[in-house]
Amino acid sequence: MITQKVPSYLLQKNQILGSLLFTILFSIIFLNIYTPFSSTAWFDLGKSDFFFFTVGVLAASTLILILSRILVFNSKKWFKLTFLGFFVWLFAEIVLITTLYTFVTITFIEQTDASFWTVFPRAFLYTSVILIIPDTISILYCALNDKNRTLRLLNYKDFVSDDELANKDKELIHLTDNYGNLKLSIKLDNLYYIESHDNYIKVYYMNKGAMCNYLLRCKLKTIEESFANSSLMRCHRSYIINSDKVKVIRKEKEGIYIDLDSEKVKSIPVSKGYSQKVMRYFGSDSV
C-alpha cells in the first residue's frame, strides 16, 4: 500500500485548502492549551517581549504549510506521489517548523536551559501532534466521502440511462453531480464527448440513433480525475472526448481539431496545452 499512488481526492484543491485551514485552527486551539503547561514554550501574544516573536513564528510556520501544500497540489503534474512520498512530505513539514521554532527559541528567547537538545525533541513531539491529528482527520473524512460516493453509485434510483441496465456486457459510466448524487448512467460505447459550461457539464451521447445531451452540475476536472484510466481523454479546457470514437485528427490554420465517428458531432478543438498528450496517445508527435 505504501508504494501505491495517493488517491486523487487527497490532492484536490478543496481538500488541501480545507485541511490547511483545519490545521491552522487546530494549532491555535492546541497552543492556547499547551503553552501554559510547557517549560519550553514561550508563545504569548499578551507580553510585548514575545509578541513579535510569536506572530513571526506563527506566520512563518503558516507560510511553510501554504507553500508545501501548493507543491503537493501541483506534484501530480511532475511525478506520481505515493503514500510513502506523501508521509515523507508531511514529516519534512514537521522538521522544518520544529527547526524554525528551535532556532528562534535558542537564539532570541532568554532561557537558561535553552539548548538544541532540550528544545528540539519536545518541539518536534508537539509539532507532530499539531500537524498529524488534523491531517489524519482530513484524510479519513475524504476517504469516507469517497466511499459514500462509491456506494451512491450502486443505488440506481433517480437517474437517466441510455439503455437497460440488464445489459451487463457493456461498460457503464456513472456520472454524479457535485453532491455525489447519481444523475446519468451511460454505456461508454455510446458516449462521444463532454463539454464544460461554467459550473455545469453537458454530456453528448448516442441513444437509439439520435445524438442526445444531458446537463448536470459538475466540474470537468472531476470527470477527468474520476475516469483517468478509461478512454475518456481531456483535449481542451472545455472538452473531454471518448478516444475510442476518434476518426480523424487534423491540423488547420486555427489549430488542431478532432473529428469523431459521427456526422452529428461537431469538430472538437485541441488546445496547445493538451496537444502533445493527445498526439502521444495516438502514437504521433505531429499531425
DATA-V271291 format. One record per pair of residues at least 4 apart in sequence whose C-alpha atoms are under 8 Angstrom apart, sorted by sequence separation. I is the first residue (numbers start at 0). J is the second residue. If there is no record, write none. Layout:
# DATA-V271291
i:I j:J
i:I j:J
This chain:
# DATA-V271291
i:5 j:9
i:6 j:10
i:7 j:11
i:10 j:14
i:11 j:15
i:12 j:16
i:13 j:17
i:14 j:18
i:15 j:19
i:16 j:20
i:17 j:21
i:18 j:22
i:19 j:23
i:20 j:24
i:21 j:25
i:22 j:26
i:23 j:27
i:24 j:28
i:25 j:29
i:26 j:30
i:27 j:31
i:28 j:32
i:29 j:33
i:30 j:34
i:31 j:35
i:32 j:36
i:33 j:37
i:45 j:49
i:46 j:50
i:47 j:51
i:48 j:52
i:49 j:53
i:50 j:54
i:51 j:55
i:52 j:56
i:53 j:57
i:54 j:58
i:55 j:59
i:56 j:60
i:57 j:61
i:58 j:62
i:59 j:63
i:60 j:64
i:61 j:65
i:62 j:66
i:63 j:67
i:64 j:68
i:65 j:69
i:66 j:70
i:67 j:71
i:68 j:72
i:69 j:73
i:70 j:74
i:71 j:75
i:73 j:77
i:74 j:78
i:75 j:79
i:80 j:84
i:81 j:85
i:82 j:86
i:83 j:87
i:84 j:88
i:85 j:89
i:86 j:90
i:87 j:91
i:88 j:92
i:89 j:93
i:90 j:94
i:91 j:95
i:92 j:96
i:93 j:97
i:94 j:98
i:95 j:99
i:96 j:100
i:97 j:101
i:98 j:102
i:99 j:103
i:100 j:104
i:101 j:105
i:102 j:106
i:103 j:107
i:104 j:108
i:105 j:109
i:109 j:113
i:113 j:117
i:114 j:118
i:115 j:119
i:116 j:120
i:117 j:121
i:118 j:122
i:119 j:123
i:120 j:124
i:121 j:125
i:122 j:126
i:123 j:127
i:124 j:128
i:125 j:129
i:126 j:130
i:127 j:131
i:128 j:132
i:129 j:133
i:130 j:134
i:131 j:135
i:132 j:136
i:133 j:137
i:134 j:138
i:135 j:139
i:136 j:140
i:137 j:141
i:138 j:142
i:139 j:143
i:140 j:144
i:141 j:145
i:142 j:146
i:143 j:147
i:144 j:148
i:145 j:149
i:146 j:150
i:147 j:151
i:148 j:152
i:149 j:153
i:150 j:154
i:160 j:164
i:162 j:166
i:175 j:179
i:176 j:180
i:185 j:189
i:186 j:190
i:195 j:199
i:196 j:200
i:205 j:209
i:206 j:210
i:217 j:221
i:218 j:222
i:219 j:223
i:220 j:224
i:221 j:225
i:222 j:226
i:223 j:227
i:227 j:231
i:234 j:238
i:235 j:239
i:240 j:244
i:241 j:245
i:250 j:254
i:251 j:255
i:269 j:273
i:270 j:274
i:271 j:275
i:273 j:277
i:274 j:278
i:275 j:279
i:276 j:280
i:277 j:281
i:278 j:282
i:279 j:283
i:5 j:10
i:9 j:14
i:10 j:15
i:35 j:40
i:44 j:49
i:45 j:50
i:74 j:79
i:75 j:80
i:80 j:85
i:103 j:108
i:104 j:109
i:105 j:110
i:112 j:117
i:113 j:118
i:175 j:180
i:176 j:181
i:185 j:190
i:195 j:200
i:196 j:201
i:205 j:210
i:206 j:211
i:226 j:231
i:227 j:232
i:233 j:238
i:234 j:239
i:250 j:255
i:251 j:256
i:259 j:264
i:269 j:274
i:278 j:283
i:279 j:284
i:8 j:14
i:9 j:15
i:34 j:40
i:43 j:49
i:44 j:50
i:74 j:80
i:175 j:181
i:176 j:182
i:194 j:200
i:195 j:201
i:204 j:210
i:205 j:211
i:233 j:239
i:234 j:240
i:249 j:255
i:250 j:256
i:258 j:264
i:278 j:284
i:34 j:41
i:42 j:49
i:43 j:50
i:174 j:181
i:175 j:182
i:193 j:200
i:194 j:201
i:203 j:210
i:204 j:211
i:232 j:239
i:233 j:240
i:248 j:255
i:249 j:256
i:258 j:265
i:259 j:266
i:278 j:285
i:34 j:42
i:41 j:49
i:42 j:50
i:105 j:113
i:173 j:181
i:174 j:182
i:175 j:183
i:193 j:201
i:194 j:202
i:203 j:211
i:204 j:212
i:223 j:231
i:231 j:239
i:232 j:240
i:248 j:256
i:249 j:257
i:258 j:266
i:278 j:286
i:44 j:53
i:104 j:113
i:105 j:114
i:173 j:182
i:174 j:183
i:193 j:202
i:203 j:212
i:223 j:232
i:231 j:240
i:232 j:241
i:248 j:257
i:249 j:258
i:257 j:266
i:258 j:267
i:275 j:284
i:42 j:52
i:43 j:53
i:44 j:54
i:105 j:115
i:173 j:183
i:174 j:184
i:192 j:202
i:193 j:203
i:202 j:212
i:203 j:213
i:223 j:233
i:231 j:241
i:232 j:242
i:247 j:257
i:248 j:258
i:256 j:266
i:257 j:267
i:42 j:53
i:173 j:184
i:192 j:203
i:201 j:212
i:202 j:213
i:230 j:241
i:231 j:242
i:246 j:257
i:247 j:258
i:256 j:267
i:257 j:268
i:30 j:42
i:41 j:53
i:172 j:184
i:173 j:185
i:190 j:202
i:191 j:203
i:192 j:204
i:201 j:213
i:202 j:214
i:230 j:242
i:245 j:257
i:246 j:258
i:247 j:259
i:256 j:268
i:257 j:269
i:171 j:184
i:172 j:185
i:190 j:203
i:191 j:204
i:201 j:214
i:230 j:243
i:245 j:258
i:246 j:259
i:255 j:268
i:256 j:269
i:101 j:115
i:104 j:118
i:171 j:185
i:172 j:186
i:190 j:204
i:191 j:205
i:200 j:214
i:201 j:215
i:245 j:259
i:246 j:260
i:254 j:268
i:255 j:269
i:171 j:186
i:172 j:187
i:189 j:204
i:190 j:205
i:199 j:214
i:200 j:215
i:244 j:259
i:245 j:260
i:254 j:269
i:255 j:270
i:170 j:186
i:171 j:187
i:189 j:205
i:199 j:215
i:200 j:216
i:223 j:239
i:244 j:260
i:254 j:270
i:101 j:118
i:169 j:186
i:170 j:187
i:189 j:206
i:199 j:216
i:200 j:217
i:101 j:119
i:169 j:187
i:170 j:188
i:198 j:216
i:199 j:217
i:200 j:218
i:219 j:237
i:169 j:188
i:198 j:217
i:199 j:218
i:200 j:219
i:219 j:238
i:255 j:274
i:198 j:218
i:199 j:219
i:219 j:239
i:98 j:119
i:101 j:122
i:152 j:173
i:97 j:119
i:100 j:122
i:152 j:175
i:158 j:181
i:159 j:182
i:160 j:183
i:161 j:184
i:162 j:185
i:195 j:218
i:157 j:181
i:158 j:182
i:159 j:183
i:160 j:184
i:161 j:185
i:162 j:186
i:195 j:219
i:67 j:92
i:97 j:122
i:156 j:181
i:157 j:182
i:158 j:183
i:159 j:184
i:160 j:185
i:161 j:186
i:194 j:219
i:97 j:123
i:155 j:181
i:158 j:184
i:193 j:219
i:154 j:181
i:64 j:92
i:151 j:179
i:152 j:180
i:63 j:92
i:94 j:123
i:97 j:126
i:151 j:180
i:152 j:181
i:238 j:267
i:93 j:123
i:96 j:126
i:151 j:181
i:183 j:213
i:148 j:179
i:148 j:180
i:63 j:96
i:93 j:126
i:182 j:215
i:235 j:268
i:93 j:127
i:234 j:268
i:235 j:269
i:236 j:270
i:234 j:269
i:235 j:270
i:60 j:96
i:234 j:270
i:250 j:286
i:93 j:130
i:235 j:272
i:249 j:286
i:23 j:61
i:235 j:273
i:248 j:286
i:60 j:99
i:176 j:215
i:177 j:216
i:234 j:273
i:176 j:216
i:177 j:217
i:233 j:273
i:234 j:274
i:176 j:217
i:177 j:218
i:196 j:237
i:175 j:217
i:195 j:237
i:56 j:99
i:194 j:237
i:195 j:238
i:234 j:277
i:56 j:100
i:161 j:205
i:162 j:206
i:194 j:238
i:19 j:64
i:161 j:206
i:193 j:238
i:194 j:239
i:19 j:65
i:192 j:238
i:193 j:239
i:56 j:103
i:192 j:239
i:193 j:240
i:174 j:222
i:192 j:240
i:19 j:68
i:191 j:240
i:192 j:241
i:191 j:241
i:52 j:103
i:190 j:241
i:15 j:68
i:191 j:244
i:210 j:263
i:187 j:241
i:210 j:264
i:188 j:243
i:15 j:72
i:12 j:72
i:10 j:71
i:11 j:72
i:10 j:72
i:41 j:108
i:191 j:259
i:39 j:113
i:4 j:79
i:5 j:80
i:4 j:80
i:5 j:81
i:4 j:81
i:5 j:82
i:3 j:81
i:4 j:82
i:2 j:81
i:3 j:82
i:39 j:118
i:1 j:81
i:2 j:82
i:5 j:85
i:1 j:82
i:2 j:83
i:0 j:82
i:1 j:83
i:39 j:121
i:29 j:129
i:26 j:129
i:25 j:129
i:26 j:130
i:22 j:129
i:22 j:130
i:25 j:133
i:22 j:133
i:21 j:133
i:22 j:134
i:18 j:133
i:18 j:134
i:18 j:137
i:14 j:137
i:14 j:141
i:9 j:138
i:9 j:141
i:8 j:141
i:8 j:145
i:7 j:224
